[in-house]
Amino acid sequence: MIILIAGDTHTGKTLLAQRLLEKYKYPYLSIDHLKMGLIRSGRTSLSPESPDSVLTDFLWPVVREIIKTCVENGQNLIVEGCYIPFGWEKDFADDYLRNIKYICLIFSEKYIRQHFADIAKNESVIEKRLSTDIVADDMIKSNVYNLEQCKLRSYNYVLIDDVYQINTDIK
């Protein structure tokens, strides 16, 4: 089984991936790690500051083929990152899609406004981040967009509205 965990920055994708790894013993791929490996190795002229859409266009074809390889080999993998494009499913035939579960983590506007200090404080719970200077209004816009896209496409999502609590039961 392949588990795709998408969502905006700071929504807890890496934390969920880590919890799933611990519970199910599935390895996980951080698309951010792949991005930084390619950037630091000089395999791309992109940078961490490149627009997300440009990074997605660059990274998704590689991630997509990793997913296909895992499905073909009957392997499990958790893939997490904000570089999973809406419309990802069009890149896979039905026999692949049967082996892929998708979840998008989304903060409500209320949650962001009430817990913004906690969001910023917990940004390095799993991985150390350089200062990101996140802005509440930008997060709200991105999360509203993600929710609209998930509803439009009938994607699975978790709306974090009151208490940050995510179920790790995936089967």
C-alpha positions as a Markdown table, in Angstrom:
| # | Residue | x | y | z |
|---|---|---|---|---|
| 1 | Met | 0.0 | 0.0 | 0.0 |
| 2 | Ile | 1.1 | 3.5 | -0.8 |
| 3 | Ile | -0.1 | 6.3 | 1.5 |
| 4 | Leu | 0.2 | 9.8 | 0.2 |
| 5 | Ile | 0.0 | 12.6 | 2.8 |
| 6 | Ala | -0.5 | 16.0 | 1.4 |
| 7 | Gly | -1.3 | 19.4 | 2.8 |
| 8 | Asp | 0.1 | 22.9 | 3.3 |
| 9 | Thr | 3.2 | 23.7 | 5.3 |
| 10 | His | 3.0 | 23.1 | 9.1 |
| 11 | Thr | -0.1 | 20.9 | 9.0 |
| 12 | Gly | 1.7 | 17.9 | 10.4 |
| 13 | Lys | 2.4 | 15.8 | 7.4 |
| 14 | Thr | 5.8 | 14.6 | 8.7 |
| 15 | Leu | 4.4 | 14.0 | 12.1 |
| 16 | Leu | 1.7 | 11.8 | 10.7 |
| 17 | Ala | 4.2 | 10.0 | 8.5 |
| 18 | Gln | 6.4 | 9.3 | 11.5 |
| 19 | Arg | 3.4 | 8.0 | 13.5 |
| 20 | Leu | 2.3 | 5.7 | 10.6 |
| 21 | Leu | 5.9 | 4.4 | 10.3 |
| 22 | Glu | 6.0 | 3.6 | 14.0 |
| 23 | Lys | 2.5 | 1.9 | 13.9 |
| 24 | Tyr | 2.7 | 0.0 | 10.6 |
| 25 | Lys | 6.5 | -0.2 | 10.0 |
| 26 | Tyr | 6.1 | 1.2 | 6.5 |
| 27 | Pro | 9.0 | 3.3 | 5.3 |
| 28 | Tyr | 8.4 | 6.8 | 4.4 |
| 29 | Leu | 9.7 | 9.2 | 1.8 |
| 30 | Ser | 9.8 | 12.9 | 2.6 |
| 31 | Ile | 9.5 | 14.8 | -0.6 |
| 32 | Asp | 11.4 | 17.7 | 1.2 |
| 33 | His | 14.3 | 15.3 | 1.7 |
| 34 | Leu | 14.3 | 14.4 | -2.0 |
| 35 | Lys | 14.1 | 18.1 | -2.9 |
| 36 | Met | 17.1 | 19.0 | -0.7 |
| 37 | Gly | 19.1 | 16.1 | -1.9 |
| 38 | Leu | 18.7 | 17.1 | -5.5 |
| 39 | Ile | 19.4 | 20.7 | -4.7 |
| 40 | Arg | 22.4 | 20.1 | -2.5 |
| 41 | Ser | 23.9 | 17.6 | -5.0 |
| 42 | Gly | 23.7 | 20.2 | -7.8 |
| 43 | Arg | 21.3 | 18.0 | -9.8 |
| 44 | Thr | 19.0 | 21.0 | -10.3 |
| 45 | Ser | 19.4 | 24.8 | -10.4 |
| 46 | Leu | 16.3 | 25.1 | -8.3 |
| 47 | Ser | 16.5 | 26.3 | -4.7 |
| 48 | Pro | 14.4 | 25.9 | -1.5 |
| 49 | Glu | 13.0 | 29.4 | -2.3 |
| 50 | Ser | 11.8 | 28.3 | -5.8 |
| 51 | Pro | 8.0 | 28.6 | -6.2 |
| 52 | Asp | 6.1 | 25.6 | -4.9 |
| 53 | Ser | 4.6 | 25.1 | -8.4 |
| 54 | Val | 8.0 | 24.9 | -10.0 |
| 55 | Leu | 9.3 | 22.5 | -7.3 |
| 56 | Thr | 6.1 | 20.3 | -7.8 |
| 57 | Asp | 6.6 | 20.2 | -11.6 |
| 58 | Phe | 10.2 | 19.1 | -11.0 |
| 59 | Leu | 9.7 | 16.6 | -8.1 |
| 60 | Trp | 6.4 | 15.0 | -8.9 |
| 61 | Pro | 7.5 | 13.0 | -11.9 |
| 62 | Val | 10.3 | 11.4 | -9.8 |
| 63 | Val | 8.0 | 10.7 | -6.9 |
| 64 | Arg | 5.3 | 9.3 | -9.3 |
| 65 | Glu | 7.7 | 6.8 | -10.7 |
| 66 | Ile | 8.9 | 5.8 | -7.2 |
| 67 | Ile | 5.3 | 5.1 | -6.3 |
| 68 | Lys | 4.7 | 3.0 | -9.5 |
| 69 | Thr | 7.9 | 1.0 | -8.7 |
| 70 | Cys | 6.7 | 0.3 | -5.2 |
| 71 | Val | 3.2 | -0.8 | -6.4 |
| 72 | Glu | 4.8 | -3.0 | -9.0 |
| 73 | Asn | 6.9 | -4.7 | -6.4 |
| 74 | Gly | 4.2 | -5.0 | -3.8 |
| 75 | Gln | 6.0 | -2.7 | -1.4 |
| 76 | Asn | 4.5 | -0.3 | 1.1 |
| 77 | Leu | 5.5 | 3.3 | 1.3 |
| 78 | Ile | 4.4 | 6.5 | 2.9 |
| 79 | Val | 5.0 | 9.6 | 0.8 |
| 80 | Glu | 4.6 | 13.0 | 2.5 |
| 81 | Gly | 5.0 | 16.5 | 1.2 |
| 82 | Cys | 3.4 | 19.6 | -0.1 |
| 83 | Tyr | 4.6 | 18.7 | -3.7 |
| 84 | Ile | 1.8 | 16.2 | -4.4 |
| 85 | Pro | -0.3 | 18.0 | -7.1 |
| 86 | Phe | -4.0 | 18.1 | -7.2 |
| 87 | Gly | -4.9 | 15.7 | -10.0 |
| 88 | Trp | -2.2 | 13.3 | -9.0 |
| 89 | Glu | -4.5 | 10.3 | -9.6 |
| 90 | Lys | -4.6 | 11.0 | -13.4 |
| 91 | Asp | -1.0 | 9.8 | -13.5 |
| 92 | Phe | -1.9 | 6.2 | -12.4 |
| 93 | Ala | -3.9 | 3.4 | -14.0 |
| 94 | Asp | -6.7 | 1.8 | -12.0 |
| 95 | Asp | -4.5 | -1.1 | -10.9 |
| 96 | Tyr | -2.1 | 1.3 | -9.3 |
| 97 | Leu | -4.9 | 3.5 | -7.8 |
| 98 | Arg | -6.2 | 0.4 | -5.9 |
| 99 | Asn | -3.0 | 0.4 | -4.0 |
| 100 | Ile | -2.8 | 4.1 | -3.2 |
| 101 | Lys | -4.5 | 5.9 | -0.3 |
| 102 | Tyr | -4.5 | 9.7 | -0.2 |
| 103 | Ile | -5.0 | 12.1 | 2.7 |
| 104 | Cys | -4.7 | 15.8 | 2.8 |
| 105 | Leu | -4.3 | 17.6 | 6.2 |
| 106 | Ile | -6.1 | 20.9 | 6.4 |
| 107 | Phe | -6.3 | 23.6 | 9.1 |
| 108 | Ser | -9.5 | 25.5 | 9.3 |
| 109 | Glu | -9.3 | 29.3 | 9.5 |
| 110 | Lys | -10.5 | 29.1 | 13.1 |
| 111 | Tyr | -7.8 | 26.7 | 14.0 |
| 112 | Ile | -5.1 | 28.8 | 12.5 |
| 113 | Arg | -6.3 | 32.0 | 14.2 |
| 114 | Gln | -6.7 | 30.3 | 17.6 |
| 115 | His | -3.5 | 28.2 | 17.5 |
| 116 | Phe | -1.1 | 30.1 | 15.3 |
| 117 | Ala | 1.5 | 30.4 | 18.1 |
| 118 | Asp | 1.4 | 26.7 | 18.7 |
| 119 | Ile | 1.7 | 25.9 | 15.0 |
| 120 | Ala | 4.9 | 28.1 | 14.8 |
| 121 | Lys | 6.2 | 26.6 | 18.1 |
| 122 | Asn | 5.8 | 23.0 | 16.9 |
| 123 | Glu | 7.2 | 23.5 | 13.4 |
| 124 | Ser | 10.3 | 21.5 | 14.3 |
| 125 | Val | 8.8 | 18.6 | 16.3 |
| 126 | Ile | 10.0 | 16.0 | 13.9 |
| 127 | Glu | 12.5 | 17.8 | 11.6 |
| 128 | Lys | 14.6 | 20.8 | 12.4 |
| 129 | Arg | 13.5 | 23.7 | 10.2 |
| 130 | Leu | 15.3 | 26.8 | 9.4 |
| 131 | Ser | 13.1 | 29.8 | 10.4 |
| 132 | Thr | 10.2 | 29.8 | 8.1 |
| 133 | Asp | 8.5 | 33.1 | 8.9 |
| 134 | Ile | 5.1 | 31.7 | 8.4 |
| 135 | Val | 2.2 | 34.2 | 8.1 |
| 136 | Ala | -1.3 | 33.3 | 9.4 |
| 137 | Asp | -3.1 | 34.9 | 6.5 |
| 138 | Asp | -1.0 | 33.1 | 3.9 |
| 139 | Met | -1.7 | 29.8 | 5.7 |
| 140 | Ile | -5.4 | 30.5 | 5.8 |
| 141 | Lys | -5.5 | 31.2 | 2.0 |
| 142 | Ser | -3.6 | 28.0 | 1.2 |
| 143 | Asn | -5.7 | 25.8 | 3.5 |
| 144 | Val | -8.9 | 27.2 | 2.1 |
| 145 | Tyr | -7.7 | 26.4 | -1.4 |
| 146 | Asn | -6.7 | 22.9 | -0.4 |
| 147 | Leu | -10.1 | 22.3 | 1.2 |
| 148 | Glu | -11.9 | 23.5 | -1.9 |
| 149 | Gln | -9.7 | 21.3 | -4.1 |
| 150 | Cys | -10.3 | 18.2 | -1.9 |
| 151 | Lys | -14.0 | 18.7 | -1.9 |
| 152 | Leu | -14.1 | 19.4 | -5.7 |
| 153 | Arg | -12.1 | 16.2 | -6.4 |
| 154 | Ser | -13.7 | 14.0 | -3.6 |
| 155 | Tyr | -10.3 | 13.5 | -2.0 |
| 156 | Asn | -10.0 | 12.2 | 1.6 |
| 157 | Tyr | -9.0 | 15.0 | 3.9 |
| 158 | Val | -8.7 | 15.7 | 7.6 |
| 159 | Leu | -10.0 | 19.1 | 8.6 |
| 160 | Ile | -8.3 | 20.2 | 11.8 |
| 161 | Asp | -10.8 | 22.6 | 13.3 |
| 162 | Asp | -10.6 | 22.5 | 17.1 |
| 163 | Val | -8.2 | 20.0 | 18.5 |
| 164 | Tyr | -5.1 | 18.7 | 16.6 |
| 165 | Gln | -6.0 | 15.0 | 16.6 |
| 166 | Ile | -5.3 | 12.7 | 13.6 |
| 167 | Asn | -6.3 | 9.0 | 13.4 |
| 168 | Thr | -3.6 | 6.7 | 12.3 |
| 169 | Asp | -6.0 | 3.8 | 11.3 |
| 170 | Ile | -5.6 | 3.5 | 7.6 |
| 171 | Lys | -6.6 | 0.0 | 6.6 |
